[in-house]
Amino acid sequence: MVKCAECGSELPQNAKFCPNCGTQIGLEKDVYEVSAGGLVGKVKEIIQDARVKRIVIKDEKGNLLLSIPVTWGTAGAVAMITLAPWLAAIGVIAGIITRCKIEVEKSPEP
């Protein structure tokens, strides 16, 4: 039986989401380690990919700092107005930490 990559629970056949933690099944995950100075720039680069579903920022110890759902509109672009508060929060995080991990959840290649 297949297990959830996030929580390890057994998944029912043909499940799209984990019944235990709600994680979407079948997403690819990329992890980047960046310095505080490159954090905002890397996030802006990542959101250019239309397959991105969520961006998770963690500190060096793996503690969750910020989880950003990325929603693409009908025009096929992320509205920068909706991302402005997130980018401001990322700027604050960059002022507090020295290094962090960015986990990017993407839908699979078509």
C-alpha positions in Angstrom: 0.0 0.0 0.0 1.2 3.5 -0.8 2.1 5.8 2.1 1.8 9.6 2.5 5.2 11.3 2.0 4.3 13.9 4.6 2.8 12.0 7.6 3.5 8.3 6.6 -0.2 7.2 6.8 -1.4 4.5 4.5 -3.4 5.9 1.6 -6.5 4.4 0.0 -6.2 3.4 -3.6 -6.7 6.4 -6.1 -6.6 8.9 -3.2 -5.9 12.5 -4.3 -5.4 13.8 -0.7 -4.1 12.1 2.4 -7.1 11.5 4.7 -4.9 12.0 7.8 -3.0 15.3 7.0 -4.7 16.6 3.9 -1.5 16.7 1.7 -2.2 16.5 -2.0 -0.9 13.2 -3.4 1.4 13.2 -6.5 3.1 16.6 -6.0 6.8 17.0 -6.7 8.8 18.7 -4.0 12.0 20.7 -4.6 14.1 22.0 -1.8 16.5 25.0 -2.0 18.8 26.3 0.7 19.4 30.0 0.5 20.9 32.8 2.5 18.7 35.5 4.0 19.9 38.0 1.3 18.7 35.7 -1.5 15.4 34.7 0.0 13.1 37.3 -1.6 14.7 36.9 -5.0 14.5 33.1 -5.0 10.8 33.2 -4.0 10.1 35.7 -6.9 11.9 33.3 -9.2 10.0 30.3 -8.0 6.6 31.8 -8.5 7.2 32.2 -12.2 6.6 28.5 -12.6 2.9 27.8 -13.3 3.2 24.4 -11.7 4.0 25.7 -8.2 1.2 25.1 -5.7 2.8 26.0 -2.3 6.0 27.5 -1.0 7.1 26.6 2.5 9.9 28.5 4.2 11.7 26.8 7.1 14.7 27.9 9.3 18.0 26.0 9.6 16.5 23.7 12.2 13.5 22.8 10.1 11.0 24.9 12.0 8.1 26.2 9.8 8.4 30.0 9.3 5.9 30.6 6.5 3.6 28.6 4.2 2.4 30.4 1.1 -0.3 28.9 -1.1 0.3 29.9 -4.8 -2.9 30.4 -6.8 -2.9 31.0 -10.5 -5.6 33.1 -11.9 -7.5 32.6 -15.2 -5.1 34.8 -17.0 -2.3 32.3 -16.2 -0.4 34.6 -13.9 0.0 35.1 -10.2 -1.5 38.4 -9.1 1.3 40.4 -7.5 -1.2 42.3 -5.4 -2.1 39.1 -3.5 1.6 38.2 -3.1 2.7 41.7 -1.8 1.9 40.8 1.9 3.7 37.5 1.6 6.8 39.2 0.1 6.7 41.7 3.0 6.6 38.8 5.5 9.5 37.1 3.6 11.5 40.4 3.9 11.0 40.4 7.7 12.0 36.7 7.9 15.2 37.5 5.9 16.1 40.2 8.5 15.9 37.6 11.3 17.6 34.5 10.0 20.8 33.8 8.3 20.0 30.7 6.2 16.8 28.9 5.4 15.2 26.1 3.3 12.5 26.7 0.7 10.3 23.7 -0.1 8.4 24.1 -3.3 5.4 21.8 -4.0 4.6 21.5 -7.8 2.1 19.6 -9.8 3.8 16.9 -12.0 4.9 17.6 -15.5 2.0 17.1 -18.0 
